[in-house]
Structures are given as structure tokens and as C-alpha cells.
Amino acid sequence: MAAATAFNIISRAGILAGLALSVHPHMLRHACGFYLASRGYDTRAIQAYLGHKNIQHTIRYTELSPDRFQNFWLD
């Protein structure tokens, strides 16, 4: 599938869903990163999965997911 076709399909899905913001394919990548971080996956594993060369690009997903650490100190 061509990149433009994917962009059009995803943009159209956002419109049909009545979303207030415009949707683009890269949002799926961000959603995947946030999902993996919220499920407690290791940051280095997320980095490898998303293909980030720099860990700083991956850390944003864990920084914006504070509830990821809520059960750290449960006995």
C-alpha cells in the first residue's frame, strides 16, 4: 500500500469517527508506544520494536505515562 493511500484511509477514518483533530498514520505509532509503556514493557524493548536509534525518542512514552509506576511499591 502506498503511503498516500494509508494516509487517506486513516484520515478518512478519523473524519467518519467524528474526531475533533485530524488523524494521521504516525498517530498509530505513538499509540503503540504509549500502549506498550502503559502495559509495563521495558523501554529498551519498546525502542527496538519501534526502531528508534536514540532512546530519547522512546522515553517520551514512559514520561507521559505516570500510572505505569503506580504498583512499584506494593507488597
DSSP file (Angstrom, degrees, kcal/mol; ACC not computed):
  #  RESIDUE AA STRUCTURE BP1 BP2  ACC     N-H-->O    O-->H-N    N-H-->O    O-->H-N    TCO  KAPPA ALPHA  PHI   PSI    X-CA   Y-CA   Z-CA
    1    1 A M              0   0    0      0, 0.0     2,-0.1     0, 0.0     0, 0.0   0.000 360.0 360.0 360.0 135.8    0.0    0.0    0.0
    2    2 A A     >  -     0   0    0      1,-0.1     4,-2.2     4,-0.0     3,-0.2  -0.400 360.0-119.2 -72.0 150.8    1.3    3.4   -0.9
    3    3 A A  H  > S+     0   0    0      1,-0.2     4,-2.5     2,-0.2     5,-0.2   0.882 114.7  53.7 -58.5 -40.1    2.0    5.9    1.9
    4    4 A A  H  > S+     0   0    0      1,-0.2     4,-2.4     2,-0.2    -1,-0.2   0.875 107.4  51.2 -64.5 -36.7   -0.6    8.3    0.5
    5    5 A T  H  > S+     0   0    0      2,-0.2     4,-2.5    -3,-0.2    -2,-0.2   0.927 110.7  47.8 -65.8 -45.0   -3.2    5.6    0.4
    6    6 A A  H  X S+     0   0    0     -4,-2.2     4,-2.5     1,-0.2     5,-0.3   0.919 111.5  51.5 -61.1 -43.7   -2.6    4.8    4.1
    7    7 A F  H  X S+     0   0    0     -4,-2.5     4,-2.7     1,-0.2     5,-0.2   0.930 111.5  47.0 -58.5 -46.6   -2.7    8.4    5.0
    8    8 A N  H  X S+     0   0    0     -4,-2.4     4,-2.4     2,-0.2    -2,-0.2   0.900 112.3  49.3 -64.5 -41.9   -6.1    8.9    3.2
    9    9 A I  H  X S+     0   0    0     -4,-2.5     4,-2.1     2,-0.2    -1,-0.2   0.938 115.7  42.5 -63.0 -47.1   -7.6    5.8    4.7
   10   10 A I  H  X S+     0   0    0     -4,-2.5     4,-1.9     2,-0.2    -2,-0.2   0.900 114.4  50.4 -69.8 -40.6   -6.6    6.8    8.3
   11   11 A S  H  X S+     0   0    0     -4,-2.7     4,-1.9    -5,-0.3    12,-0.3   0.923 111.7  48.7 -60.9 -44.1   -7.6   10.4    7.8
   12   12 A R  H  X S+     0   0    0     -4,-2.4     4,-2.8    -5,-0.2     5,-0.2   0.882 107.5  54.9 -64.3 -39.2  -11.0    9.4    6.5
   13   13 A A  H  X S+     0   0    0     -4,-2.1     4,-1.7     1,-0.2    -1,-0.2   0.891 107.4  51.0 -61.6 -39.2  -11.5    7.0    9.4
   14   14 A G  H  <>S+     0   0    0     -4,-1.9     5,-2.2     2,-0.2     4,-0.4   0.898 111.2  47.4 -64.5 -40.8  -10.9    9.9   11.8
   15   15 A I  H ><5S+     0   0    0     -4,-1.9     3,-1.4     1,-0.2    -2,-0.2   0.937 112.2  48.8 -64.9 -47.4  -13.4   12.1   10.0
   16   16 A L  H 3<5S+     0   0    0     -4,-2.8    -1,-0.2     1,-0.3    -2,-0.2   0.802 108.0  55.5 -64.3 -28.7  -16.0    9.3   10.0
   17   17 A A  T 3<5S-     0   0    0     -4,-1.7    -1,-0.3    -5,-0.2    -2,-0.2   0.573 113.2-121.6 -79.3  -8.5  -15.4    8.7   13.7
   18   18 A G  T < 5 +     0   0    0     -3,-1.4    -3,-0.2    -4,-0.4     2,-0.1   0.767  48.2 171.2  75.6  25.6  -16.2   12.4   14.3
   19   19 A L      < -     0   0    0     -5,-2.2    -1,-0.2     1,-0.1     4,-0.1  -0.448  34.8-139.5 -71.4 143.3  -12.8   13.1   15.9
   20   20 A A  S    S+     0   0    0     -2,-0.1     2,-0.3     2,-0.1    -1,-0.1   0.659  83.9  58.7 -78.1 -16.4  -12.1   16.8   16.6
   21   21 A L  S    S-     0   0    0     -7,-0.1     2,-0.4     1,-0.0    -2,-0.1  -0.782  94.1-102.3-111.9 157.3   -8.5   16.5   15.5
   22   22 A S        -     0   0    0     -2,-0.3     2,-0.4     1,-0.0   -11,-0.1  -0.634  37.8-141.5 -81.3 137.2   -7.1   15.4   12.2
   23   23 A V        +     0   0    0     -2,-0.4    -9,-0.1   -12,-0.3    -8,-0.1  -0.755  21.0 179.1-102.1 140.1   -5.7   11.9   12.3
   24   24 A H    >   -     0   0    0     -2,-0.4     3,-1.8   -14,-0.1     4,-0.4  -0.938  41.4-104.8-137.0 160.7   -2.6   10.7   10.5
   25   25 A P  T >> S+     0   0    0      0, 0.0     3,-1.5     0, 0.0     4,-0.8   0.799 113.3  65.4 -57.3 -33.2   -0.8    7.4   10.3
   26   26 A H  H 3> S+     0   0    0      1,-0.3     4,-2.0     2,-0.2     5,-0.2   0.762  88.7  69.8 -64.4 -21.9    2.1    8.4   12.7
   27   27 A M  H <> S+     0   0    0     -3,-1.8     4,-2.7     1,-0.2    -1,-0.3   0.836  93.0  57.4 -62.6 -31.7   -0.6    8.6   15.5
   28   28 A L  H <> S+     0   0    0     -3,-1.5     4,-2.1    -4,-0.4    -1,-0.2   0.884 105.1  50.7 -65.4 -37.7   -0.8    4.8   15.3
   29   29 A R  H  X S+     0   0    0     -4,-0.8     4,-2.2     2,-0.2    -2,-0.2   0.922 111.8  46.8 -64.2 -45.2    2.9    4.6   16.0
   30   30 A H  H  X S+     0   0    0     -4,-2.0     4,-2.7     1,-0.2     5,-0.3   0.920 110.6  52.8 -62.6 -43.4    2.5    6.9   19.0
   31   31 A A  H  X S+     0   0    0     -4,-2.7     4,-2.5     1,-0.2    -1,-0.2   0.897 108.3  51.0 -59.8 -40.2   -0.5    4.9   20.2
   32   32 A C  H  X S+     0   0    0     -4,-2.1     4,-2.6     2,-0.2    -1,-0.2   0.930 110.7  48.4 -62.7 -46.0    1.6    1.7   20.0
   33   33 A G  H  X S+     0   0    0     -4,-2.2     4,-2.2     1,-0.2    -2,-0.2   0.921 113.7  46.0 -61.0 -45.6    4.4    3.3   22.1
   34   34 A F  H  X S+     0   0    0     -4,-2.7     4,-2.6     2,-0.2    -1,-0.2   0.893 112.5  51.5 -64.9 -39.7    2.0    4.6   24.7
   35   35 A Y  H  X S+     0   0    0     -4,-2.5     4,-1.6    -5,-0.3    -2,-0.2   0.949 111.0  46.5 -62.6 -49.1    0.2    1.3   24.9
   36   36 A L  H  <>S+     0   0    0     -4,-2.6     5,-2.3     1,-0.2    -1,-0.2   0.902 114.1  48.6 -61.6 -41.2    3.4   -0.8   25.4
   37   37 A A  H ><5S+     0   0    0     -4,-2.2     3,-1.5     1,-0.2    -1,-0.2   0.912 110.1  51.1 -64.4 -42.3    4.7    1.7   28.0
   38   38 A S  H 3<5S+     0   0    0     -4,-2.6    -1,-0.2     1,-0.3    -2,-0.2   0.763 106.1  55.9 -68.6 -23.8    1.4    1.6   29.9
   39   39 A R  T 3<5S-     0   0    0     -4,-1.6    -1,-0.3    -5,-0.2    -2,-0.2   0.428 121.5-108.3 -86.8   0.5    1.5   -2.3   29.9
   40   40 A G  T < 5 +     0   0    0     -3,-1.5    -3,-0.2     1,-0.2    -2,-0.1   0.628  59.3 162.2  87.6  13.9    4.9   -2.1   31.6
   41   41 A Y      < -     0   0    0     -5,-2.3    -1,-0.2     1,-0.1     5,-0.0  -0.384  49.7 -93.1 -67.3 147.1    7.1   -3.2   28.7
   42   42 A D     >  -     0   0    0      1,-0.1     4,-2.2    -2,-0.1     3,-0.2  -0.313  27.5-129.0 -61.5 138.7   10.8   -2.4   29.1
   43   43 A T  H  > S+     0   0    0      1,-0.2     4,-2.5     2,-0.2     5,-0.1   0.873 109.1  52.2 -59.9 -39.2   11.8    0.9   27.5
   44   44 A R  H  > S+     0   0    0      2,-0.2     4,-2.2     1,-0.2    -1,-0.2   0.863 108.3  51.4 -66.5 -34.4   14.6   -0.8   25.6
   45   45 A A  H  > S+     0   0    0     -3,-0.2     4,-2.5     2,-0.2    -2,-0.2   0.905 110.7  48.1 -67.5 -40.6   12.2   -3.4   24.2
   46   46 A I  H  X S+     0   0    0     -4,-2.2     4,-2.7     2,-0.2     5,-0.2   0.916 109.7  53.9 -63.9 -42.7    9.9   -0.6   23.0
   47   47 A Q  H  X>S+     0   0    0     -4,-2.5     5,-2.1     1,-0.2     4,-0.9   0.929 111.5  44.2 -56.4 -47.5   12.9    1.2   21.5
   48   48 A A  H  <5S+     0   0    0     -4,-2.2     3,-0.4     3,-0.2    -1,-0.2   0.912 113.1  51.3 -65.4 -42.4   13.8   -1.9   19.5
   49   49 A Y  H  <5S+     0   0    0     -4,-2.5    -2,-0.2     1,-0.2    -1,-0.2   0.901 114.7  42.0 -62.7 -42.0   10.2   -2.6   18.5
   50   50 A L  H  <5S-     0   0    0     -4,-2.7    -1,-0.2    -5,-0.2    -2,-0.2   0.582 110.6-122.5 -83.0  -9.3    9.7    1.0   17.2
   51   51 A G  T  <5 +     0   0    0     -4,-0.9     2,-0.4    -3,-0.4    -3,-0.2   0.777  50.0 164.2  76.0  26.5   13.1    1.1   15.6
   52   52 A H      < -     0   0    0     -5,-2.1    -1,-0.2    -6,-0.2    -2,-0.1  -0.640  27.0-165.8 -78.3 129.5   14.3    4.1   17.4
   53   53 A K  S    S+     0   0    0     -2,-0.4     2,-0.5     1,-0.1    -1,-0.2   0.814  79.5  55.5 -79.2 -31.7   18.1    4.6   17.3
   54   54 A N  S >> S-     0   0    0      1,-0.1     3,-1.6    -7,-0.1     4,-0.5  -0.902  74.1-147.9-107.6 124.5   18.0    7.2   20.1
   55   55 A I  H >> S+     0   0    0     -2,-0.5     4,-2.3     1,-0.3     3,-1.0   0.763  94.4  72.5 -60.7 -25.4   16.4    6.1   23.4
   56   56 A Q  H 3> S+     0   0    0      1,-0.3     4,-0.8     2,-0.2    -1,-0.3   0.813  91.9  56.2 -61.5 -29.1   15.3    9.7   23.9
   57   57 A H  H <4 S+     0   0    0     -3,-1.6    -1,-0.3     1,-0.2    -2,-0.2   0.771 112.2  42.5 -72.2 -24.4   12.7    9.2   21.2
   58   58 A T  H XX S+     0   0    0     -3,-1.0     3,-1.8    -4,-0.5     4,-0.6   0.807  99.9  69.7 -88.9 -34.3   11.3    6.3   23.2
   59   59 A I  H >X S+     0   0    0     -4,-2.3     4,-2.6     1,-0.3     3,-0.7   0.786  83.2  73.2 -59.0 -29.3   11.4    7.8   26.7
   60   60 A R  H 3X S+     0   0    0     -4,-0.8     4,-1.5     1,-0.3    -1,-0.3   0.825  92.6  56.7 -56.7 -30.0    8.6   10.2   25.8
   61   61 A Y  H <4 S+     0   0    0     -3,-1.8    -1,-0.3     1,-0.2    -2,-0.2   0.869 111.5  40.7 -70.7 -35.5    6.2    7.3   26.0
   62   62 A T  H X< S+     0   0    0     -3,-0.7     3,-1.3    -4,-0.6    -2,-0.2   0.836 111.3  56.8 -80.8 -32.9    7.2    6.4   29.6
   63   63 A E  H 3< S+     0   0    0     -4,-2.6    -2,-0.2     1,-0.3    -1,-0.2   0.855 108.6  47.4 -64.8 -34.1    7.4   10.0   30.7
   64   64 A L  T 3< S+     0   0    0     -4,-1.5    -1,-0.3    -5,-0.2    -2,-0.2   0.243 101.7  69.4 -92.9  13.7    3.8   10.7   29.7
   65   65 A S    X   +     0   0    0     -3,-1.3     3,-1.8     1,-0.1     4,-0.2  -0.568  53.6 162.2-128.1  68.7    2.5    7.5   31.4
   66   66 A P  G >  S+     0   0    0      0, 0.0     3,-1.4     0, 0.0    -1,-0.1   0.789  70.6  64.7 -63.2 -28.4    2.9    8.2   35.1
   67   67 A D  G >  S+     0   0    0      1,-0.3     3,-1.3     2,-0.2     4,-0.3   0.607  80.2  84.2 -71.8  -8.2    0.5    5.4   36.1
   68   68 A R  G <  S+     0   0    0     -3,-1.8     3,-0.3     1,-0.3    -1,-0.3   0.803  96.0  41.5 -59.3 -27.8    3.0    2.9   34.7
   69   69 A F  G X  S+     0   0    0     -3,-1.4     3,-1.6    -4,-0.2     4,-0.3   0.311  81.0 106.6-104.2   8.1    4.8    3.1   38.0
   70   70 A Q  T <  S+     0   0    0     -3,-1.3     3,-0.3     1,-0.3    -1,-0.2   0.760  82.3  45.6 -63.9 -26.3    1.8    3.0   40.4
   71   71 A N  T >  S+     0   0    0     -4,-0.3     3,-1.1    -3,-0.3    -1,-0.3   0.227  78.2 107.6-101.9  15.0    2.4   -0.5   41.6
   72   72 A F  T <  S+     0   0    0     -3,-1.6    -1,-0.2     1,-0.2    -2,-0.1   0.855  85.5  37.3 -59.9 -36.2    6.1   -0.4   42.1
   73   73 A W  T 3  S+     0   0    0     -3,-0.3     2,-0.3    -4,-0.3    -1,-0.2   0.150  81.8 127.1-110.0  19.8    5.9   -0.5   45.9
   74   74 A L    <         0   0    0     -3,-1.1    -3,-0.0     1,-0.1    -4,-0.0  -0.577 360.0 360.0 -76.2 138.5    3.0   -2.8   46.5
   75   75 A D              0   0    0     -2,-0.3    -1,-0.1     0, 0.0    -3,-0.0   0.436 360.0 360.0 -87.3 360.0    3.8   -5.7   48.9
